[in-house]
Amino acid sequence: MADILLADTYIIAAVSLFVKLKFFTLKGGFHLTLKELREAAGLKQPYVARKLYVSQNAVSQWERGANGIASKFVPKLAKLYHVTDEEIIAAIRAAQEARAGEGA
C-alpha cells in the first residue's frame, strides 16, 4: 500500500510540474530549471551523467548555470527529460541568467 501511495505522489508531482511548464511557457514568462526538469523525469544526477558520458559535476554545473552545455547535449537531455529541445534551451538560459543575477 505504501508503494502505491509513493507512486501516486510521484505521479502527482510530475503532472503538477508538467502543467506548470506548459501553462507558464505558453505565457512566455516562466521556465522550469534543468534541475526541475530532471526531477520531474524522476532522474538523479549520477544517472544523467552516465547516460551522457559526463561527470556528475558537469551535470551539477549545468543545473547551476556555472558552465555552458555543448549543443550536442541539448537533444539528449530533451529525450532523457521527455521535453522539447526548446524547453532545455530555456532552462539553460534561465540558469545562466539567475547565476548572472547573483553576481550583480
Beta strands, then each sheet from edge to edge (+ up, - down):
end
